[in-house]
């Protein structure tokens, strides 16, 4: 099992922030097995004008187990099925500003698709139906959608509604496995596994591509950012590691 999470930034910027950083702002839980993968997103809604949480909103999980997307309370007391009859959901993310869920369905007859729907399960739309994505990340600040394509070996970006798709990274991408965004400073990070495994970094506009971790890394599977402490966390085989955003001060969890 691997756990990825995104923690709220500390600086005073125009993005939601939990009260006193007491909860994840956004996270993914991904469980890998021979049968497949389950993905979940955890979100807490906040006001944009302050660091106080909206009192009527409770943190919750969005869980995808291949054929269904569900909303579950943190304590497990409330369970809502949002969408059933899916084929093979392999990734999910959440835009908590607009309350849209995005997911990848990988077993369509004509290729994988990136879909989105409202948080209540309504208004399902196909954002992309020609790509072969295997990971995605929502930029809730710039209102862009990023995804990696394992077949084309590229990372792409478009507007959240799917318009203006553009290749962001095409060099040194072999087996992209997961993406994580740092909108506060404008960088995207990804893990590349299997052949020449590494953690890459690129500007969210495609500039300044570099590698931040490339030694003593074997089969990285999941990646996330701790915005509070400015760290990268990644799962590699049977352990979790973390480092500063530039790859320095590396440690095992």
Buried (B, 14 or more C-beta within 10 A) or exposed (E): EBBBBBBBBBEEEEBBBBEEBEBBBBBBBBBEEEEEBBBBBBBBBBEEEEBEBEEEEBBBBBBBBBEBBBBBEBEEEEEEEBBEEBBBBBBBBBBBBEEBBBBBBBEEEEBBBBBBBBBEBEEEEEBBEEBBBBBBBBBBBBEBBBBBBBEBBBBBBBBBEBEEBEEBBBEBBEBBBBBBBBBBEBBBBBBBBEEEBBBBBBBBBBEEBEBBBBEEBEBBBBBBBBBEEBBBBBBBEEEBBBBBBEBEEBEEE
